Amino acid sequence: MNIAILGGTFDPIHTGHLAIAQEVIDKMNIDKVLFIPSGNPPHKNDVTSKEDRFNMTKIAIMDNPKFEISDIEVNKQNFSYTIDTIKDLRCKYIDDNIFFIIGADNLKFISSWKDSKNLLKKCSFIVLSRPDVSEENTRKYIRDFKKHGADMKYLKSILLEISSSDIRARVVMGQSIKYIVPENVINYINQYNLYKQYPVLDKDLINSMYYFVKSKIPKKRFIHTQGVVQMAIELAKIHGEDLDKVYIAALFHDVAKKMHFDEYKGKIDWDSFEMDQDHLKHGKLGAYILQKHFCISNEDILNSIRFHTVGRSNMSKLEKIIYLADMVEYGRGDDIEQLREFCRKDLDKAMYIALIISKEYVIGKGQKIHPIVDKLIAEYR
C-alpha cells in the first residue's frame, strides 16, 4: 500500500488541506492519506491544544474512507520531529511505501531538520507546488536532493489560497469562515470558543484595522505582519502585556513600509540618520498613520511602532516585544529558534542578542549602523 503522510498543526484544518490530500490520492497513485496533527511542534509555541486540533482534524476527514488520522504525535510529551515520526511509522507499516507530503516552500529548510540525511533515506517525498516558489527553482531543489539519494516526486497541485492564520483572524473579527472550513469543524470551534482569546477590542475596529493594513502592503509583507502579530501575542501572554496594545502595534508595525516618504516631510520627526536611510523611516511614519487614521494616542503603542527598527534607550515591555517579534516570527525560519527561546524566557537578554545579530546583519550588507545600536548593546550587556 502507498501511504502519504500529511502533517501539520491543523490550527484549524481547512478545505485547502482536504483538497490537497484528495489530489495526492488522485494523481500520485496513493491509497491512503494519513493526517498527523502535531503534538508539541518544535518551531511553534502558541498553538491551540493538541487535543482540540486532533479532534477538529478527525471530524473533518471522517466522511472520506481514504483519509485516516494518527495520534502518533499528539501522544508524545516532548517536541515532535519528522524523523522520529517516520521511524515510528516504519515500524507500524513495515510492508508499505511511505510518502511525506511537503510544500515547495519548505524544501530549503529540510537540511536544518533533525537528522535530515537519515530522513531523506527513510521515506519518499511528494513536493507540492506553491504560488510563491517557481517550478524551476523547485525542480532544481529536487534534482539536488536526488543527487544525495532522495526519492522526490513533484506535483503541480491545486492552489487554494487559504491559511489557518487567516481563519483565526476572521474568527477574532467575527467574520464567517463558512466554505473555507468544514461545517462540523466550524461547529467545534464555536462550541469550544476557540480562537477568541486574543484582543478584546471592538470587532468592527479590529476588522477596519486589519483590512486597512492589508490594503497598504504587498501580500508577502502582510504574511510577515500576521506572523509578527502571532509571535507578539505569544510573547505578551508569557510576559504579561496587554493583548489589545500588542495586537495594534504588531499589526501596524510595517504599515508604512511601501509608502512614499517624501509626502510626509515636515510631519514626521525623523532624526538626521533616518533622513538618509529610507529603510528606517517606516516605523515613525507607521505610528503617524495609526494616529491619524484611527485616533490612537497611546504613546506606548505608538513608540513600539516608531522604534521597532533600531530600538531606543529605556524601551518599555511592549516596545521590546514588538522589536523582537518582528525579528523572530516563525516566517523568519528555524535558524533563530534559540533567539526565540530567549524571547520567551528573558526579554532583556533577547534584546542584547537580537541587537548584536542585527548589527552584524547590517554590516554584512554594507549598510551604515544607527548610532543608537552600540549604545543599546551596552545598555543590555
Secondary structure, DSSP 8 states (H G I E B T S, - for coil): -EEEEEEE--TT--HHHHHHHHHHHHHTT-SEEEEEE-SB-TT--S---HHHHHHHHHHHSTT-TTEEE--TTTT-SSB--HHHHHHHHHHHSTTSEEEEEEEGGGGGGGGGSTTHHHHHHHSEEEEE-BTTB-HHHHHHHHHHHHHTT--EEEE--------HHHHHHHHHTT---BTTB-HHHHHHHHHTTTT--S--S-HHHHHHHHHHHHHHS-HHHHHHHHHHHHHHHHHHHHHT--HHHHHHHHHHTTTTTTS-GGGGTTTS---HHHHT-GGGTHHHHHHHHHHHHH----HHHHHHHHTTTT--TT--HHHHHHHHHHHH-GGG-STTHHHHHHHHH-HHHHHHHHHHHHHHHHHHTT----THHHHHHHHH-
